[in-house]
Amino acid sequence: MGRFELNQSDRCRIDAARHELVNAQQLDMSDDRAMARTIGRLEVALQQLLEMFGEGGEQP
């Protein structure tokens, strides 16, 4: 993959993904609802990062 320049929106998405990852690492694993919310947020963050890199439309 070639290098490309990140715009402000891209940087915000990356920061948001990092924030969600930190939150997931501090999660109380005994709280099922919090785990479900966190998994959903991580899924959205990952989808946005894949879209940013031009691979958002591909499904496994």
N, CA and C atoms as a LAMMPS dump frame, in Angstrom:
ITEM: TIMESTEP
0
ITEM: NUMBER OF ATOMS
180
ITEM: BOX BOUNDS ff ff ff
-5.0000000000000000e+02 5.0000000000000000e+02
-5.0000000000000000e+02 5.0000000000000000e+02
-5.0000000000000000e+02 5.0000000000000000e+02
ITEM: ATOMS id mol type element x y z
1 1 1 N 0.854 -1.174 0
2 1 2 C 0 0 0
3 1 3 C 0.899 1.235 0
4 2 1 N 0.571 2.169 -0.852
5 2 2 C 1.33 3.403 -0.912
6 2 3 C 0.955 4.346 0.224
7 3 1 N 1.81 5.29 0.442
8 3 2 C 1.552 6.28 1.494
9 3 3 C 0.593 7.327 0.96
10 4 1 N -0.172 7.895 1.833
11 4 2 C -1.071 8.979 1.466
12 4 3 C -1.134 9.962 2.618
13 5 1 N -1.609 11.15 2.329
14 5 2 C -1.7 12.169 3.366
15 5 3 C -3.016 12.047 4.116
16 6 1 N -2.947 12.204 5.427
17 6 2 C -4.139 12.157 6.264
18 6 3 C -4.705 13.562 6.392
19 7 1 N -6.023 13.667 6.229
20 7 2 C -6.663 14.957 6.466
21 7 3 C -7.165 14.995 7.91
22 8 1 N -7.76 16.1 8.294
23 8 2 C -8.216 16.257 9.681
24 8 3 C -9.262 15.213 10.056
25 9 1 N -10.143 14.893 9.134
26 9 2 C -11.164 13.873 9.389
27 9 3 C -10.521 12.506 9.645
28 10 1 N -9.511 12.175 8.857
29 10 2 C -8.802 10.906 9.045
30 10 3 C -8.138 10.852 10.417
31 11 1 N -7.51 11.945 10.8
32 11 2 C -6.861 11.992 12.115
33 11 3 C -7.87 11.827 13.243
34 12 1 N -9.04 12.423 13.075
35 12 2 C -10.098 12.288 14.091
36 12 3 C -10.551 10.839 14.206
37 13 1 N -10.699 10.171 13.054
38 13 2 C -11.096 8.762 13.071
39 13 3 C -10.049 7.903 13.775
40 14 1 N -8.798 8.178 13.503
41 14 2 C -7.71 7.416 14.139
42 14 3 C -7.701 7.674 15.645
43 15 1 N -7.854 8.922 16.043
44 15 2 C -7.906 9.254 17.473
45 15 3 C -9.092 8.575 18.155
46 16 1 N -10.242 8.573 17.483
47 16 2 C -11.434 7.931 18.046
48 16 3 C -11.213 6.429 18.194
49 17 1 N -10.579 5.813 17.209
50 17 2 C -10.299 4.375 17.283
51 17 3 C -9.343 4.073 18.44
52 18 1 N -8.329 4.902 18.595
53 18 2 C -7.398 4.709 19.716
54 18 3 C -8.116 4.847 21.051
55 19 1 N -9 5.833 21.147
56 19 2 C -9.768 6.06 22.368
57 19 3 C -10.637 4.833 22.689
58 20 1 N -11.31 4.287 21.676
59 20 2 C -12.151 3.106 21.894
60 20 3 C -11.311 1.899 22.3
61 21 1 N -10.107 1.777 21.741
62 21 2 C -9.223 0.677 22.121
63 21 3 C -8.796 0.795 23.571
64 22 1 N -8.447 1.995 24.013
65 22 2 C -8.073 2.215 25.416
66 22 3 C -9.253 1.874 26.319
67 23 1 N -10.456 2.322 25.938
68 23 2 C -11.648 2.014 26.732
69 23 3 C -11.873 0.508 26.822
70 24 1 N -11.666 -0.194 25.717
71 24 2 C -11.865 -1.646 25.709
72 24 3 C -10.868 -2.341 26.624
73 25 1 N -9.66 -1.835 26.676
74 25 2 C -8.635 -2.441 27.521
75 25 3 C -8.912 -2.232 29.002
76 26 1 N -9.706 -1.232 29.339
77 26 2 C -10.034 -0.942 30.737
78 26 3 C -11.411 -1.473 31.132
79 27 1 N -12.038 -2.216 30.263
80 27 2 C -13.41 -2.685 30.452
81 27 3 C -13.522 -3.728 31.559
82 28 1 N -14.607 -3.63 32.322
83 28 2 C -14.945 -4.647 33.321
84 28 3 C -15.592 -5.817 32.586
85 29 1 N -14.863 -6.914 32.456
86 29 2 C -15.325 -8.05 31.659
87 29 3 C -16.561 -8.739 32.246
88 30 1 N -16.915 -8.434 33.466
89 30 2 C -18.101 -9.047 34.058
90 30 3 C -19.383 -8.3 33.685
91 31 1 N -19.264 -7.148 33.047
92 31 2 C -20.422 -6.342 32.648
93 31 3 C -20.756 -6.642 31.183
94 32 1 N -21.743 -7.525 30.99
95 32 2 C -22.105 -7.96 29.636
96 32 3 C -22.563 -6.816 28.747
97 33 1 N -23.339 -5.908 29.288
98 33 2 C -23.837 -4.787 28.486
99 33 3 C -22.709 -3.855 28.059
100 34 1 N -21.796 -3.589 28.97
101 34 2 C -20.65 -2.743 28.629
102 34 3 C -19.787 -3.426 27.568
103 35 1 N -19.631 -4.732 27.675
104 35 2 C -18.86 -5.471 26.671
105 35 3 C -19.528 -5.373 25.305
106 36 1 N -20.838 -5.529 25.251
107 36 2 C -21.56 -5.452 23.977
108 36 3 C -21.429 -4.061 23.36
109 37 1 N -21.567 -3.013 24.185
110 37 2 C -21.414 -1.639 23.672
111 37 3 C -20.006 -1.418 23.144
112 38 1 N -19.03 -1.885 23.877
113 38 2 C -17.64 -1.701 23.479
114 38 3 C -17.328 -2.436 22.186
115 39 1 N -17.822 -3.649 22.059
116 39 2 C -17.612 -4.408 20.821
117 39 3 C -18.244 -3.667 19.646
118 40 1 N -19.424 -3.122 19.842
119 40 2 C -20.071 -2.346 18.79
120 40 3 C -19.27 -1.118 18.406
121 41 1 N -18.743 -0.426 19.394
122 41 2 C -17.939 0.77 19.121
123 41 3 C -16.642 0.414 18.407
124 42 1 N -16.024 -0.688 18.811
125 42 2 C -14.802 -1.135 18.132
126 42 3 C -15.097 -1.534 16.686
127 43 1 N -16.237 -2.156 16.479
128 43 2 C -16.627 -2.549 15.125
129 43 3 C -16.798 -1.319 14.232
130 44 1 N -17.468 -0.294 14.746
131 44 2 C -17.652 0.943 13.983
132 44 3 C -16.314 1.606 13.697
133 45 1 N -15.457 1.67 14.698
134 45 2 C -14.139 2.286 14.517
135 45 3 C -13.343 1.538 13.454
136 46 1 N -13.385 0.222 13.48
137 46 2 C -12.663 -0.575 12.498
138 46 3 C -13.237 -0.361 11.102
139 47 1 N -14.551 -0.324 10.973
140 47 2 C -15.177 -0.069 9.674
141 47 3 C -14.749 1.287 9.116
142 48 1 N -14.704 2.291 9.967
143 48 2 C -14.309 3.622 9.518
144 48 3 C -12.845 3.641 9.078
145 49 1 N -11.986 2.94 9.805
146 49 2 C -10.577 2.878 9.414
147 49 3 C -10.414 2.152 8.087
148 50 1 N -11.152 1.068 7.885
149 50 2 C -11.081 0.355 6.612
150 50 3 C -11.581 1.215 5.463
151 51 1 N -12.646 1.973 5.69
152 51 2 C -13.138 2.889 4.662
153 51 3 C -12.087 3.94 4.333
154 52 1 N -11.402 4.413 5.353
155 52 2 C -10.375 5.417 5.158
156 52 3 C -9.265 4.881 4.256
157 53 1 N -8.954 3.602 4.388
158 53 2 C -7.911 2.994 3.587
159 53 3 C -8.444 2.413 2.28
160 54 1 N -9.726 2.664 1.994
161 54 2 C -10.296 2.261 0.716
162 54 3 C -10.737 0.822 0.634
163 55 1 N -10.939 0.169 1.765
164 55 2 C -11.343 -1.232 1.757
165 55 3 C -12.677 -1.429 2.466
166 56 1 N -13.442 -0.384 2.645
167 56 2 C -14.682 -0.483 3.418
168 56 3 C -15.781 -1.262 2.747
169 57 1 N -15.793 -1.329 1.421
170 57 2 C -16.871 -2.001 0.716
171 57 3 C -16.693 -3.486 0.579
172 58 1 N -15.532 -3.994 0.883
173 58 2 C -15.262 -5.425 0.713
174 58 3 C -15.735 -6.209 1.925
175 59 1 N -16.403 -7.325 1.661
176 59 2 C -16.859 -8.213 2.714
177 59 3 C -16.054 -9.506 2.64
178 60 1 N -15.755 -10.117 3.789
179 60 2 C -14.985 -11.385 3.767
180 60 3 C -15.767 -12.504 3.145
